[in-house]
Amino acid sequence: MSELTSLTTSEMRAKLLSGEISSMELVSAHFDRIEETSDLNSFITLVKDQALKNAESADIIIKEKGSNSGLFTGIPVAIKDQLVTKGIETTCGSKMLKGFIPPYDCTAVKKLKDAGAIIVGKTNQDEFAMGSSNEYSAFGPVKNPWDNSRVPGGSSGGSAAAVASGQSPIALGTDTGGSIRQPAGLCGIYGMKPTYGRVSRYGAVAFASSLDQIGPFARSVKDLALTLQTISGLDSNDATSVKDKVPEFVKELESWESKDLKGIRFGIPKDLMSGGLEDSVSNSFNEVISRLVKLGAEIVEISLPHASSSLAAYYITAPAEAASNLARFDGIRYGHRSSSYHSLQELYEKSRAEGFGKEVKRRIMIGSFVLSSGYYDAYYKKAQQIRTLVINDYKAAFMNSCDVVLTPVSPTVAFKLGEKTSASPLTMYLADIFTVPINLAGLPGISIPTSLSPEKLPIGMQCVGPLFSESLLLGVASVFEREFKFPVTQRTTGRIN
Amino acid sequence: MSQEQKFETVIGLEVHAQLLTDSKIFAVSGATSGKTPNSLTDSVTLGLPGCLPVLNRRVVDFAIKLGLATNCSIQKMSTFSRKHYFYPDLPKGYQISQYDLPLCKDGFVEYRLNGELKRVNLTRIHLEEDAGKNIHGESDGISYVDLNRAGVPLVEIVSEPDMRRPEEAGAYLKQLKQILRYTEVCDANMEDGSLRCDANVSVRPIGQTELGVKVEIKNLNSFKFVERAIQHEVERQIAVIESGGTILQETRLFDEQKGTTRSMRSKEEAADYKYFPDPDLPPLIVDSEWIGKIKDSLPELPNEIYNRFINYYKLDAYTVEILTLESFIARFFEQAVAAHNNPQAVSNWITSELFGRLNKEGLSIMDSPVSPENLASLVRMIDEELISGKIAKTVFDEMFESGSSPESVVEKKGLKQLSDPDILDKVISQILEKNPKQLEEYRSGKDKMFGFFVGQVMKETEGRANPVMVNDILKAKLA
């Protein structure tokens, strides 16, 4: 029974269609696994009764429609709590939204539901997606399935831990500065941040609107492609979603089954690699490079001269947009309202002071500062100029030197709980050095688990391609998957400690 | 020399107009007014977490139309920004508004004041969303929020400081209202708040070129108040300067009860709105094809119709002013003239009798029971001497009551003018026979007895006798 939690969704579908298993069994097995591994704290909300009811209907649909049923019919999925779900409490990991039940579904969630997927619950995360360790959740930290004393990464730590531990075969997350790729890397699974605009942001509670993208987590590249294909596409509710036809990612992936990496140029950005890499990560990175050469890839050193300013530009842009986006949480229409106040001003101040956690407050204050009159030009405007330079750096690299930019996902393996929250916030921000420039440039990036460190912690690599090159990235990842054979299912059964 | 003659007043207006689109600027809810509180809301209007604004293209159509009607240059690219402040009627904590790159720039509006043609230049017209309304419960002490108005599309029309007298501001604003109504972009009702006006007022000694310190006046809820508030503000500023004081840059509220202004907030207290480009909305790109399409749909504008009426129909300025006040009045007039080509008489009937009755009944000309064609027929019957002018008024009253054509009224009531010479001859002979004494008096030189006989004929014919013929026949018989 327990091996059901190690399957990919395509394997699950085959078994469901052949009648070997029912959705009821499949969903129950996952709830059993969730219970068994509840110490991970990967969910904020579970919807077991509803999920089992949906599994019952899914079994009928599969019987009636067979292979004409939606691709995910009867298959469990986990959804980051940053995405609104109709009728299911959505907190964004914040006390501010405790008890908030949205009246509508996020577009990406709706597309998964329309394809038959069954939501098992809402995953834990850093509050309003602000954090890189999942420790800034009002509902307690998530633990890394590979080592209970370590963080899963963040902000989509709950989704990553859920998929890595067999609580769900796939999950959705959001990525504003690395929030899908970094936890995927630290938890040893696949994660993708699609091109900005590829997936509608409608229903993703906005953190930094110009950087946010919804994306999938999975234990196989094919599942990643299936999920991405399902959630992508133009949405009339999001003016920044793009018109471009969504490629058939899964079909295009098949063409890679017989391919190696011949002729593909991997760019190594020397400006980003100049220090701060943990030994195990650095060793693993070098090993990956030599393996890639053997697979026919070309390794080129590239220059992204402005990438080193990305963190600064990011930590101005993201807080500025966050301060604005979070203004709506004022205790008037929904969310936390202080129980005692004597004026409108006090209602605002107390509700927000009580509802938001410290990292969120820090970013709201930074954001308000950089947007305020007299400072706008020096900070926000300057950050936008840097952003343009970063975009141009990548454009030039892809035009002149390489097809894919390769870096580790994170400069370190999963760190200990409390290790960085007790230090200066900057320490935590530095963990985002490889992922943040990609959001600034709007590019697609994929996180691929490649090896385990000596202390048996996952190490992941990040491949970044030009705008709308998800197919290429999935293809490259599938070669990595085949060659590196990372043990993605090592934590999907058995005890976790 | 009075104080006011030593100073020059400088006035600029910022006018907000609600656009008459069916739905809101960034959401699907209806944008009509007068509905149950919060019935015109949706996830976007309520500012629910995760919701995104999507621009309603009809709103852009409307704004381009207004921009073209006010001679603006329509910008190929414009952008939306967020203006931040906390207030319960502002669901997102910011208002989406065009800030550094507006849709329309560099326009002008021409208006007439005391027969003189004047011009106010427009700095810009930009798009933004309206806020909701807070309602403070009087009995329960609870404040309520109604978000029906939140997200209703607005344009802000910003003028240059080109006006020098309060009456100019009033006349410009009326012209603007006329344009908004002609283009059917806004119903421009200040009392209902679909048209709102803030005035920037400063004074400077005559001859000084640099502008004085400006004061913004808010809460001007009628055309009357706009002029009154500016007048008061000018007097206040001059008094301050004359007494050795200085004008503070501030925002003042007009108190319509007292007719004065009072300070609301100083420049130092002004909020920092932390404007920045809204990342949810891509730049608005308007190509020449789009602009061309709107241009083709533009109606004849108030000043164009005014000039045409003056030149073509040869009517006096005052009459044309009234006839062109609203496009539907002009249309009524032209429909009537098309049916019977007597512009002068038709305009007289419209501006006197018809408007008199409509006002009395509280009706608009659009609801007039008398159609343009029927009014034209009435004028034609007078012109063809089928009825007298006096009878016509009776006929008109009946037309207004019943909505009938003048022909059927005349027919039914037997009001047709008597122009049959044989009948008139007979009637007059009888009158003369019946009144030998008066005939004697006339013959003996009492000329005014002529009027007596005319009166008797009219009485006998219930006013229907053709007065010219009566005169002629009487004269012949008495000669």
Chai-1 contact restraints between the chains, C-beta under 6 A:
chainA,res_idxA,chainB,res_idxB,connection_type,confidence,min_distance_angstrom,max_distance_angstrom,comment,restraint_id
A,V84,B,G50,contact,1.0,0.0,6.0,A-B,restraint_1
A,Y104,B,S43,contact,1.0,0.0,6.0,A-B,restraint_2
A,Y202,B,L52,contact,1.0,0.0,6.0,A-B,restraint_3
A,G203,B,G50,contact,1.0,0.0,6.0,A-B,restraint_4
A,A204,B,G50,contact,1.0,0.0,6.0,A-B,restraint_5
A,V205,B,P49,contact,1.0,0.0,6.0,A-B,restraint_6
A,V205,B,G50,contact,1.0,0.0,6.0,A-B,restraint_7
A,S209,B,P279,contact,1.0,0.0,6.0,A-B,restraint_8
A,S209,B,D280,contact,1.0,0.0,6.0,A-B,restraint_9
A,S210,B,P279,contact,1.0,0.0,6.0,A-B,restraint_10
A,D238,B,L52,contact,1.0,0.0,6.0,A-B,restraint_11
A,A239,B,V54,contact,1.0,0.0,6.0,A-B,restraint_12
A,A239,B,L281,contact,1.0,0.0,6.0,A-B,restraint_13
A,A239,B,P282,contact,1.0,0.0,6.0,A-B,restraint_14
A,E321,B,P279,contact,1.0,0.0,6.0,A-B,restraint_15
A,S324,B,R82,contact,1.0,0.0,6.0,A-B,restraint_16
A,S324,B,Y94,contact,1.0,0.0,6.0,A-B,restraint_17
A,A327,B,G93,contact,1.0,0.0,6.0,A-B,restraint_18
A,A327,B,Y94,contact,1.0,0.0,6.0,A-B,restraint_19
A,R328,B,G47,contact,1.0,0.0,6.0,A-B,restraint_20
A,R328,B,K92,contact,1.0,0.0,6.0,A-B,restraint_21
A,R328,B,G93,contact,1.0,0.0,6.0,A-B,restraint_22
A,I332,B,P88,contact,1.0,0.0,6.0,A-B,restraint_23
A,Y348,B,F86,contact,1.0,0.0,6.0,A-B,restraint_24
A,L371,B,K274,contact,1.0,0.0,6.0,A-B,restraint_25
A,L371,B,F276,contact,1.0,0.0,6.0,A-B,restraint_26
A,S372,B,D272,contact,1.0,0.0,6.0,A-B,restraint_27
A,S372,B,K274,contact,1.0,0.0,6.0,A-B,restraint_28
A,S373,B,D272,contact,1.0,0.0,6.0,A-B,restraint_29
